[in-house]
């Protein structure tokens, strides 16, 4: 089986929560054994709280819910072909 890369979260008492996508992709069930390699992820520059732009996150109004998929349509006023 091909390896799957993901980010996981330590939830409590050292337990790690794998994303649902990974659980489905690997068809993981309770008591299955998995092999993992762990690296502590350092925050990216734009995620650091001492970054002056960090305080701006979430201040703007949200765009249309399909803004990512239809970016060009909204930006240039035309539909994708």
mmCIF file as gemmi writes it, N, C-alpha and C atoms, coordinates in Angstrom:
data_model
loop_
_atom_site.group_PDB
_atom_site.id
_atom_site.type_symbol
_atom_site.label_atom_id
_atom_site.label_alt_id
_atom_site.label_comp_id
_atom_site.label_asym_id
_atom_site.label_entity_id
_atom_site.label_seq_id
_atom_site.pdbx_PDB_ins_code
_atom_site.Cartn_x
_atom_site.Cartn_y
_atom_site.Cartn_z
_atom_site.occupancy
_atom_site.B_iso_or_equiv
_atom_site.pdbx_formal_charge
_atom_site.auth_seq_id
_atom_site.auth_asym_id
_atom_site.pdbx_PDB_model_num
ATOM 1 N N . UNK Axp A 1 ? 0.859 -1.179 0 1 0 ? 1 A 1
ATOM 2 C CA . UNK Axp A 1 ? 0 0 0 1 0 ? 1 A 1
ATOM 3 C C . UNK Axp A 1 ? 0.899 1.234 0 1 0 ? 1 A 1
ATOM 4 N N . UNK Axp A 2 ? 0.511 2.233 -0.767 1 0 ? 2 A 1
ATOM 5 C CA . UNK Axp A 2 ? 1.296 3.468 -0.86 1 0 ? 2 A 1
ATOM 6 C C . UNK Axp A 2 ? 1.185 4.278 0.422 1 0 ? 2 A 1
ATOM 7 N N . UNK Axp A 3 ? 2.268 4.936 0.815 1 0 ? 3 A 1
ATOM 8 C CA . UNK Axp A 3 ? 2.206 5.758 2.027 1 0 ? 3 A 1
ATOM 9 C C . UNK Axp A 3 ? 1.328 7 1.805 1 0 ? 3 A 1
ATOM 10 N N . UNK Axp A 4 ? 0.769 7.485 2.885 1 0 ? 4 A 1
ATOM 11 C CA . UNK Axp A 4 ? -0.066 8.688 2.864 1 0 ? 4 A 1
ATOM 12 C C . UNK Axp A 4 ? 0.568 9.697 3.8 1 0 ? 4 A 1
ATOM 13 N N . UNK Axp A 5 ? 0.726 10.929 3.33 1 0 ? 5 A 1
ATOM 14 C CA . UNK Axp A 5 ? 1.282 11.99 4.16 1 0 ? 5 A 1
ATOM 15 C C . UNK Axp A 5 ? 0.151 12.894 4.612 1 0 ? 5 A 1
ATOM 16 N N . UNK Axp A 6 ? 0.165 13.271 5.874 1 0 ? 6 A 1
ATOM 17 C CA . UNK Axp A 6 ? -0.866 14.167 6.393 1 0 ? 6 A 1
ATOM 18 C C . UNK Axp A 6 ? -0.328 14.879 7.618 1 0 ? 6 A 1
ATOM 19 N N . UNK Axp A 7 ? -1.067 15.877 8.06 1 0 ? 7 A 1
ATOM 20 C CA . UNK Axp A 7 ? -0.798 16.532 9.336 1 0 ? 7 A 1
ATOM 21 C C . UNK Axp A 7 ? -1.824 16.001 10.315 1 0 ? 7 A 1
ATOM 22 N N . UNK Axp A 8 ? -1.374 15.659 11.5 1 0 ? 8 A 1
ATOM 23 C CA . UNK Axp A 8 ? -2.267 15.131 12.522 1 0 ? 8 A 1
ATOM 24 C C . UNK Axp A 8 ? -2.155 16.01 13.756 1 0 ? 8 A 1
ATOM 25 N N . UNK Axp A 9 ? -3.134 15.913 14.623 1 0 ? 9 A 1
ATOM 26 C CA . UNK Axp A 9 ? -3.184 16.731 15.823 1 0 ? 9 A 1
ATOM 27 C C . UNK Axp A 9 ? -3.089 15.861 17.065 1 0 ? 9 A 1
ATOM 28 N N . UNK Axp A 10 ? -2.253 16.275 18.02 1 0 ? 10 A 1
ATOM 29 C CA . UNK Axp A 10 ? -2.211 15.595 19.312 1 0 ? 10 A 1
ATOM 30 C C . UNK Axp A 10 ? -3.419 16.108 20.084 1 0 ? 10 A 1
ATOM 31 N N . UNK Axp A 11 ? -4.321 15.212 20.455 1 0 ? 11 A 1
ATOM 32 C CA . UNK Axp A 11 ? -5.565 15.642 21.095 1 0 ? 11 A 1
ATOM 33 C C . UNK Axp A 11 ? -5.499 15.631 22.612 1 0 ? 11 A 1
ATOM 34 N N . UNK Axp A 12 ? -5.127 14.562 23.241 1 0 ? 12 A 1
ATOM 35 C CA . UNK Axp A 12 ? -4.973 14.528 24.691 1 0 ? 12 A 1
ATOM 36 C C . UNK Axp A 12 ? -4.148 13.316 25.066 1 0 ? 12 A 1
ATOM 37 N N . UNK Axp A 13 ? -3.421 13.454 26.133 1 0 ? 13 A 1
ATOM 38 C CA . UNK Axp A 13 ? -2.607 12.365 26.66 1 0 ? 13 A 1
ATOM 39 C C . UNK Axp A 13 ? -1.755 11.708 25.578 1 0 ? 13 A 1
ATOM 40 N N . UNK Axp A 14 ? -1.299 12.497 24.603 1 0 ? 14 A 1
ATOM 41 C CA . UNK Axp A 14 ? -0.427 11.974 23.565 1 0 ? 14 A 1
ATOM 42 C C . UNK Axp A 14 ? -1.129 11.247 22.437 1 0 ? 14 A 1
ATOM 43 N N . UNK Axp A 15 ? -2.458 11.174 22.478 1 0 ? 15 A 1
ATOM 44 C CA . UNK Axp A 15 ? -3.182 10.521 21.393 1 0 ? 15 A 1
ATOM 45 C C . UNK Axp A 15 ? -3.154 11.412 20.16 1 0 ? 15 A 1
ATOM 46 N N . UNK Axp A 16 ? -3.023 10.803 18.989 1 0 ? 16 A 1
ATOM 47 C CA . UNK Axp A 16 ? -2.949 11.55 17.738 1 0 ? 16 A 1
ATOM 48 C C . UNK Axp A 16 ? -4.201 11.27 16.92 1 0 ? 16 A 1
ATOM 49 N N . UNK Axp A 17 ? -4.837 12.333 16.449 1 0 ? 17 A 1
ATOM 50 C CA . UNK Axp A 17 ? -6.034 12.203 15.629 1 0 ? 17 A 1
ATOM 51 C C . UNK Axp A 17 ? -5.654 12.32 14.161 1 0 ? 17 A 1
ATOM 52 N N . UNK Axp A 18 ? -5.875 11.248 13.409 1 0 ? 18 A 1
ATOM 53 C CA . UNK Axp A 18 ? -5.62 11.275 11.973 1 0 ? 18 A 1
ATOM 54 C C . UNK Axp A 18 ? -6.82 11.87 11.26 1 0 ? 18 A 1
ATOM 55 N N . UNK Axp A 19 ? -6.591 12.64 10.214 1 0 ? 19 A 1
ATOM 56 C CA . UNK Axp A 19 ? -7.718 13.207 9.472 1 0 ? 19 A 1
ATOM 57 C C . UNK Axp A 19 ? -8.622 12.1 8.921 1 0 ? 19 A 1
ATOM 58 N N . UNK Axp A 20 ? -9.912 12.388 8.835 1 0 ? 20 A 1
ATOM 59 C CA . UNK Axp A 20 ? -10.893 11.416 8.323 1 0 ? 20 A 1
ATOM 60 C C . UNK Axp A 20 ? -10.512 10.948 6.923 1 0 ? 20 A 1
ATOM 61 N N . UNK Axp A 21 ? -9.975 11.858 6.114 1 0 ? 21 A 1
ATOM 62 C CA . UNK Axp A 21 ? -9.573 11.526 4.748 1 0 ? 21 A 1
ATOM 63 C C . UNK Axp A 21 ? -8.578 10.368 4.758 1 0 ? 21 A 1
ATOM 64 N N . UNK Axp A 22 ? -7.611 10.416 5.68 1 0 ? 22 A 1
ATOM 65 C CA . UNK Axp A 22 ? -6.588 9.374 5.773 1 0 ? 22 A 1
ATOM 66 C C . UNK Axp A 22 ? -7.208 8.071 6.276 1 0 ? 22 A 1
ATOM 67 N N . UNK Axp A 23 ? -8.098 8.179 7.252 1 0 ? 23 A 1
ATOM 68 C CA . UNK Axp A 23 ? -8.752 6.982 7.778 1 0 ? 23 A 1
ATOM 69 C C . UNK Axp A 23 ? -9.528 6.268 6.676 1 0 ? 23 A 1
ATOM 70 N N . UNK Axp A 24 ? -10.233 7.051 5.848 1 0 ? 24 A 1
ATOM 71 C CA . UNK Axp A 24 ? -10.987 6.445 4.741 1 0 ? 24 A 1
ATOM 72 C C . UNK Axp A 24 ? -10.043 5.866 3.686 1 0 ? 24 A 1
ATOM 73 N N . UNK Axp A 25 ? -9.029 6.653 3.305 1 0 ? 25 A 1
ATOM 74 C CA . UNK Axp A 25 ? -8.115 6.238 2.246 1 0 ? 25 A 1
ATOM 75 C C . UNK Axp A 25 ? -7.4 4.934 2.584 1 0 ? 25 A 1
ATOM 76 N N . UNK Axp A 26 ? -7.013 4.77 3.846 1 0 ? 26 A 1
ATOM 77 C CA . UNK Axp A 26 ? -6.317 3.56 4.272 1 0 ? 26 A 1
ATOM 78 C C . UNK Axp A 26 ? -7.263 2.504 4.835 1 0 ? 26 A 1
ATOM 79 N N . UNK Axp A 27 ? -8.552 2.813 4.865 1 0 ? 27 A 1
ATOM 80 C CA . UNK Axp A 27 ? -9.557 1.907 5.417 1 0 ? 27 A 1
ATOM 81 C C . UNK Axp A 27 ? -9.161 1.464 6.826 1 0 ? 27 A 1
ATOM 82 N N . UNK Axp A 28 ? -8.806 2.444 7.664 1 0 ? 28 A 1
ATOM 83 C CA . UNK Axp A 28 ? -8.371 2.161 9.033 1 0 ? 28 A 1
ATOM 84 C C . UNK Axp A 28 ? -9.568 1.857 9.923 1 0 ? 28 A 1
ATOM 85 N N . UNK Axp A 29 ? -9.394 0.855 10.746 1 0 ? 29 A 1
ATOM 86 C CA . UNK Axp A 29 ? -10.424 0.456 11.709 1 0 ? 29 A 1
ATOM 87 C C . UNK Axp A 29 ? -9.804 0.433 13.103 1 0 ? 29 A 1
ATOM 88 N N . UNK Axp A 30 ? -10.651 0.454 14.112 1 0 ? 30 A 1
ATOM 89 C CA . UNK Axp A 30 ? -10.167 0.381 15.487 1 0 ? 30 A 1
ATOM 90 C C . UNK Axp A 30 ? -9.294 -0.855 15.663 1 0 ? 30 A 1
ATOM 91 N N . UNK Axp A 31 ? -8.167 -0.682 16.337 1 0 ? 31 A 1
ATOM 92 C CA . UNK Axp A 31 ? -7.185 -1.73 16.643 1 0 ? 31 A 1
ATOM 93 C C . UNK Axp A 31 ? -6.268 -2.06 15.47 1 0 ? 31 A 1
ATOM 94 N N . UNK Axp A 32 ? -6.416 -1.403 14.288 1 0 ? 32 A 1
ATOM 95 C CA . UNK Axp A 32 ? -5.446 -1.589 13.207 1 0 ? 32 A 1
ATOM 96 C C . UNK Axp A 32 ? -4.101 -1.039 13.661 1 0 ? 32 A 1
ATOM 97 N N . UNK Axp A 33 ? -3.038 -1.613 13.174 1 0 ? 33 A 1
ATOM 98 C CA . UNK Axp A 33 ? -1.689 -1.153 13.487 1 0 ? 33 A 1
ATOM 99 C C . UNK Axp A 33 ? -1.181 -0.324 12.322 1 0 ? 33 A 1
ATOM 100 N N . UNK Axp A 34 ? -0.611 0.843 12.633 1 0 ? 34 A 1
ATOM 101 C CA . UNK Axp A 34 ? -0.032 1.707 11.613 1 0 ? 34 A 1
ATOM 102 C C . UNK Axp A 34 ? 1.398 2.032 12.006 1 0 ? 34 A 1
ATOM 103 N N . UNK Axp A 35 ? 2.204 2.361 11.035 1 0 ? 35 A 1
ATOM 104 C CA . UNK Axp A 35 ? 3.58 2.766 11.297 1 0 ? 35 A 1
ATOM 105 C C . UNK Axp A 35 ? 3.679 4.244 10.963 1 0 ? 35 A 1
ATOM 106 N N . UNK Axp A 36 ? 4.222 5.025 11.89 1 0 ? 36 A 1
ATOM 107 C CA . UNK Axp A 36 ? 4.314 6.462 11.661 1 0 ? 36 A 1
ATOM 108 C C . UNK Axp A 36 ? 5.724 6.965 11.937 1 0 ? 36 A 1
ATOM 109 N N . UNK Axp A 37 ? 6.066 8.06 11.278 1 0 ? 37 A 1
ATOM 110 C CA . UNK Axp A 37 ? 7.282 8.811 11.563 1 0 ? 37 A 1
ATOM 111 C C . UNK Axp A 37 ? 6.821 10.19 11.982 1 0 ? 37 A 1
ATOM 112 N N . UNK Axp A 38 ? 7.325 10.7 13.092 1 0 ? 38 A 1
ATOM 113 C CA . UNK Axp A 38 ? 6.802 11.935 13.661 1 0 ? 38 A 1
ATOM 114 C C . UNK Axp A 38 ? 7.843 13.053 13.593 1 0 ? 38 A 1
ATOM 115 N N . UNK Axp A 39 ? 7.403 14.219 13.124 1 0 ? 39 A 1
ATOM 116 C CA . UNK Axp A 39 ? 8.195 15.439 13.133 1 0 ? 39 A 1
ATOM 117 C C . UNK Axp A 39 ? 7.317 16.527 13.717 1 0 ? 39 A 1
ATOM 118 N N . UNK Axp A 40 ? 7.845 17.311 14.63 1 0 ? 40 A 1
ATOM 119 C CA . UNK Axp A 40 ? 7.07 18.432 15.141 1 0 ? 40 A 1
ATOM 120 C C . UNK Axp A 40 ? 7.132 19.547 14.107 1 0 ? 40 A 1
ATOM 121 N N . UNK Axp A 41 ? 5.995 19.991 13.678 1 0 ? 41 A 1
ATOM 122 C CA . UNK Axp A 41 ? 5.895 21.014 12.649 1 0 ? 41 A 1
ATOM 123 C C . UNK Axp A 41 ? 6.026 22.385 13.286 1 0 ? 41 A 1
ATOM 124 N N . UNK Axp A 42 ? 6.954 23.165 12.802 1 0 ? 42 A 1
ATOM 125 C CA . UNK Axp A 42 ? 7.108 24.541 13.261 1 0 ? 42 A 1
ATOM 126 C C . UNK Axp A 42 ? 6.138 25.422 12.477 1 0 ? 42 A 1
ATOM 127 N N . UNK Axp A 43 ? 5.587 26.451 13.105 1 0 ? 43 A 1
ATOM 128 C CA . UNK Axp A 43 ? 4.653 27.312 12.382 1 0 ? 43 A 1
ATOM 129 C C . UNK Axp A 43 ? 5.355 28.021 11.23 1 0 ? 43 A 1
ATOM 130 N N . UNK Axp A 44 ? 4.63 28.165 10.128 1 0 ? 44 A 1
ATOM 131 C CA . UNK Axp A 44 ? 5.138 28.924 9.002 1 0 ? 44 A 1
ATOM 132 C C . UNK Axp A 44 ? 5.168 30.401 9.376 1 0 ? 44 A 1
ATOM 133 N N . UNK Axp A 45 ? 5.949 31.19 8.674 1 0 ? 45 A 1
ATOM 134 C CA . UNK Axp A 45 ? 6.119 32.612 9.009 1 0 ? 45 A 1
ATOM 135 C C . UNK Axp A 45 ? 4.774 33.331 9.127 1 0 ? 45 A 1
ATOM 136 N N . UNK Axp A 46 ? 3.864 33.086 8.195 1 0 ? 46 A 1
ATOM 137 C CA . UNK Axp A 46 ? 2.579 33.794 8.24 1 0 ? 46 A 1
ATOM 138 C C . UNK Axp A 46 ? 1.662 33.283 9.351 1 0 ? 46 A 1
ATOM 139 N N . UNK Axp A 47 ? 1.989 32.166 9.99 1 0 ? 47 A 1
ATOM 140 C CA . UNK Axp A 47 ? 1.176 31.624 11.082 1 0 ? 47 A 1
ATOM 141 C C . UNK Axp A 47 ? 1.67 32.049 12.459 1 0 ? 47 A 1
ATOM 142 N N . UNK Axp A 48 ? 2.83 32.652 12.525 1 0 ? 48 A 1
ATOM 143 C CA . UNK Axp A 48 ? 3.413 33.023 13.816 1 0 ? 48 A 1
ATOM 144 C C . UNK Axp A 48 ? 2.677 34.216 14.411 1 0 ? 48 A 1
ATOM 145 N N . UNK Axp A 49 ? 2.368 34.145 15.695 1 0 ? 49 A 1
ATOM 146 C CA . UNK Axp A 49 ? 1.614 35.209 16.352 1 0 ? 49 A 1
ATOM 147 C C . UNK Axp A 49 ? 2.399 36.504 16.461 1 0 ? 49 A 1
ATOM 148 N N . UNK Axp A 50 ? 3.739 36.443 16.381 1 0 ? 50 A 1
ATOM 149 C CA . UNK Axp A 50 ? 4.51 37.677 16.445 1 0 ? 50 A 1
ATOM 150 C C . UNK Axp A 50 ? 4.616 38.348 15.074 1 0 ? 50 A 1
ATOM 151 N N . UNK Axp A 51 ? 4.028 37.753 14.046 1 0 ? 51 A 1
ATOM 152 C CA . UNK Axp A 51 ? 3.981 38.359 12.722 1 0 ? 51 A 1
ATOM 153 C C . UNK Axp A 51 ? 2.929 39.472 12.771 1 0 ? 51 A 1
ATOM 154 N N . UNK Axp A 52 ? 3.281 40.709 12.399 1 0 ? 52 A 1
ATOM 155 C CA . UNK Axp A 52 ? 2.323 41.81 12.507 1 0 ? 52 A 1
ATOM 156 C C . UNK Axp A 52 ? 1.064 41.608 11.659 1 0 ? 52 A 1
ATOM 157 N N . UNK Axp A 53 ? 1.125 40.813 10.625 1 0 ? 53 A 1
ATOM 158 C CA . UNK Axp A 53 ? -0.049 40.575 9.789 1 0 ? 53 A 1
ATOM 159 C C . UNK Axp A 53 ? -1 39.548 10.396 1 0 ? 53 A 1
ATOM 160 N N . UNK Axp A 54 ? -0.536 38.804 11.408 1 0 ? 54 A 1
ATOM 161 C CA . UNK Axp A 54 ? -1.349 37.763 12.033 1 0 ? 54 A 1
ATOM 162 C C . UNK Axp A 54 ? -2.665 38.34 12.576 1 0 ? 54 A 1
ATOM 163 N N . UNK Axp A 55 ? -2.618 39.536 13.109 1 0 ? 55 A 1
ATOM 164 C CA . UNK Axp A 55 ? -3.808 40.164 13.673 1 0 ? 55 A 1
ATOM 165 C C . UNK Axp A 55 ? -4.864 40.516 12.637 1 0 ? 55 A 1
ATOM 166 N N . UNK Axp A 56 ? -4.507 40.514 11.367 1 0 ? 56 A 1
ATOM 167 C CA . UNK Axp A 56 ? -5.462 40.846 10.311 1 0 ? 56 A 1
ATOM 168 C C . UNK Axp A 56 ? -6.301 39.65 9.876 1 0 ? 56 A 1
ATOM 169 N N . UNK Axp A 57 ? -5.865 38.448 10.251 1 0 ? 57 A 1
ATOM 170 C CA . UNK Axp A 57 ? -6.576 37.247 9.825 1 0 ? 57 A 1
ATOM 171 C C . UNK Axp A 57 ? -7.998 37.27 10.363 1 0 ? 57 A 1
ATOM 172 N N . UNK Axp A 58 ? -8.943 37.091 9.474 1 0 ? 58 A 1
ATOM 173 C CA . UNK Axp A 58 ? -10.354 37.028 9.839 1 0 ? 58 A 1
ATOM 174 C C . UNK Axp A 58 ? -11.056 38.363 9.925 1 0 ? 58 A 1
ATOM 175 N N . UNK Axp A 59 ? -10.357 39.478 9.679 1 0 ? 59 A 1
ATOM 176 C CA . UNK Axp A 59 ? -10.997 40.783 9.786 1 0 ? 59 A 1
ATOM 177 C C . UNK Axp A 59 ? -11.829 41.138 8.556 1 0 ? 59 A 1
ATOM 178 N N . UNK Axp A 60 ? -11.461 40.601 7.408 1 0 ? 60 A 1
ATOM 179 C CA . UNK Axp A 60 ? -12.176 40.936 6.172 1 0 ? 60 A 1
ATOM 180 C C . UNK Axp A 60 ? -13.488 40.191 6.063 1 0 ? 60 A 1
ATOM 181 N N . UNK Axp A 61 ? -14.346 40.735 5.206 1 0 ? 61 A 1
ATOM 182 C CA . UNK Axp A 61 ? -15.602 40.057 4.935 1 0 ? 61 A 1
ATOM 183 C C . UNK Axp A 61 ? -15.319 38.816 4.105 1 0 ? 61 A 1
ATOM 184 N N . UNK Axp A 62 ? -16.069 37.776 4.335 1 0 ? 62 A 1
ATOM 185 C CA . UNK Axp A 62 ? -15.915 36.554 3.544 1 0 ? 62 A 1
ATOM 186 C C . UNK Axp A 62 ? -16.422 36.784 2.135 1 0 ? 62 A 1
ATOM 187 N N . UNK Axp A 63 ? -15.819 36.129 1.214 1 0 ? 63 A 1
ATOM 188 C CA . UNK Axp A 63 ? -16.239 36.214 -0.177 1 0 ? 63 A 1
ATOM 189 C C . UNK Axp A 63 ? -17.308 35.182 -0.475 1 0 ? 63 A 1
ATOM 190 N N . UNK Axp A 64 ? -17.615 35.03 -1.752 1 0 ? 64 A 1
ATOM 191 C CA . UNK Axp A 64 ? -18.621 34.034 -2.112 1 0 ? 64 A 1
ATOM 192 C C . UNK Axp A 64 ? -18.139 32.629 -1.763 1 0 ? 64 A 1
ATOM 193 N N . UNK Axp A 65 ? -19.041 31.725 -1.402 1 0 ? 65 A 1
ATOM 194 C CA . UNK Axp A 65 ? -18.621 30.395 -0.978 1 0 ? 65 A 1
ATOM 195 C C . UNK Axp A 65 ? -17.916 29.6 -2.07 1 0 ? 65 A 1
ATOM 196 N N . UNK Axp A 66 ? -18.153 29.941 -3.343 1 0 ? 66 A 1
ATOM 197 C CA . UNK Axp A 66 ? -17.491 29.232 -4.438 1 0 ? 66 A 1
ATOM 198 C C . UNK Axp A 66 ? -16.355 30.06 -5.031 1 0 ? 66 A 1
ATOM 199 N N . UNK Axp A 67 ? -15.84 31.003 -4.253 1 0 ? 67 A 1
ATOM 200 C CA . UNK Axp A 67 ? -14.807 31.915 -4.742 1 0 ? 67 A 1
ATOM 201 C C . UNK Axp A 67 ? -13.54 31.231 -5.202 1 0 ? 67 A 1
ATOM 202 N N . UNK Axp A 68 ? -13.134 30.155 -4.55 1 0 ? 68 A 1
ATOM 203 C CA . UNK Axp A 68 ? -11.915 29.461 -4.961 1 0 ? 68 A 1
ATOM 204 C C . UNK Axp A 68 ? -12.114 28.756 -6.294 1 0 ? 68 A 1
ATOM 205 N N . UNK Axp A 69 ? -13.251 28.091 -6.448 1 0 ? 69 A 1
ATOM 206 C CA . UNK Axp A 69 ? -13.51 27.34 -7.669 1 0 ? 69 A 1
ATOM 207 C C . UNK Axp A 69 ? -13.759 28.259 -8.86 1 0 ? 69 A 1
ATOM 208 N N . UNK Axp A 70 ? -14.406 29.399 -8.612 1 0 ? 70 A 1
ATOM 209 C CA . UNK Axp A 70 ? -14.783 30.31 -9.701 1 0 ? 70 A 1
ATOM 210 C C . UNK Axp A 70 ? -14.007 31.62 -9.641 1 0 ? 70 A 1
ATOM 211 N N . UNK Axp A 71 ? -12.776 31.538 -9.185 1 0 ? 71 A 1
ATOM 212 C CA . UNK Axp A 71 ? -11.931 32.716 -9.021 1 0 ? 71 A 1
ATOM 213 C C . UNK Axp A 71 ? -11.89 33.573 -10.274 1 0 ? 71 A 1
ATOM 214 N N . UNK Axp A 72 ? -11.603 32.974 -11.443 1 0 ? 72 A 1
ATOM 215 C CA . UNK Axp A 72 ? -11.473 33.739 -12.684 1 0 ? 72 A 1
ATOM 216 C C . UNK Axp A 72 ? -12.77 34.438 -13.058 1 0 ? 72 A 1
ATOM 217 N N . UNK Axp A 73 ? -13.885 33.751 -12.85 1 0 ? 73 A 1
ATOM 218 C CA . UNK Axp A 73 ? -15.182 34.354 -13.166 1 0 ? 73 A 1
ATOM 219 C C . UNK Axp A 73 ? -15.393 35.627 -12.353 1 0 ? 73 A 1
ATOM 220 N N . UNK Axp A 74 ? -15.099 35.571 -11.078 1 0 ? 74 A 1
ATOM 221 C CA . UNK Axp A 74 ? -15.278 36.743 -10.226 1 0 ? 74 A 1
ATOM 222 C C . UNK Axp A 74 ? -14.246 37.825 -10.531 1 0 ? 74 A 1
ATOM 223 N N . UNK Axp A 75 ? -13.033 37.428 -10.831 1 0 ? 75 A 1
ATOM 224 C CA . UNK Axp A 75 ? -11.971 38.382 -11.07 1 0 ? 75 A 1
ATOM 225 C C . UNK Axp A 75 ? -12.103 39.073 -12.424 1 0 ? 75 A 1
ATOM 226 N N . UNK Axp A 76 ? -12.399 38.283 -13.447 1 0 ? 76 A 1
ATOM 227 C CA . UNK Axp A 76 ? -12.426 38.825 -14.811 1 0 ? 76 A 1
ATOM 228 C C . UNK Axp A 76 ? -13.826 38.946 -15.392 1 0 ? 76 A 1
ATOM 229 N N . UNK Axp A 77 ? -14.837 38.51 -14.647 1 0 ? 77 A 1
ATOM 230 C CA . UNK Axp A 77 ? -16.202 38.64 -15.124 1 0 ? 77 A 1
ATOM 231 C C . UNK Axp A 77 ? -16.543 37.71 -16.255 1 0 ? 77 A 1
ATOM 232 N N . UNK Axp A 78 ? -15.88 36.57 -16.336 1 0 ? 78 A 1
ATOM 233 C CA . UNK Axp A 78 ? -16.179 35.616 -17.397 1 0 ? 78 A 1
ATOM 234 C C . UNK Axp A 78 ? -16.155 34.205 -16.833 1 0 ? 78 A 1
ATOM 235 N N . UNK Axp A 79 ? -16.871 33.346 -17.493 1 0 ? 79 A 1
ATOM 236 C CA . UNK Axp A 79 ? -16.936 31.937 -17.08 1 0 ? 79 A 1
ATOM 237 C C . UNK Axp A 79 ? -15.801 31.145 -17.721 1 0 ? 79 A 1
ATOM 238 N N . UNK Axp A 80 ? -15.393 30.087 -16.996 1 0 ? 80 A 1
ATOM 239 C CA . UNK Axp A 80 ? -14.405 29.169 -17.576 1 0 ? 80 A 1
ATOM 240 C C . UNK Axp A 80 ? -15.067 28.358 -18.668 1 0 ? 80 A 1
ATOM 241 N N . UNK Axp A 81 ? -14.306 28.005 -19.694 1 0 ? 81 A 1
ATOM 242 C CA . UNK Axp A 81 ? -14.897 27.174 -20.755 1 0 ? 81 A 1
ATOM 243 C C . UNK Axp A 81 ? -14.663 25.715 -20.519 1 0 ? 81 A 1
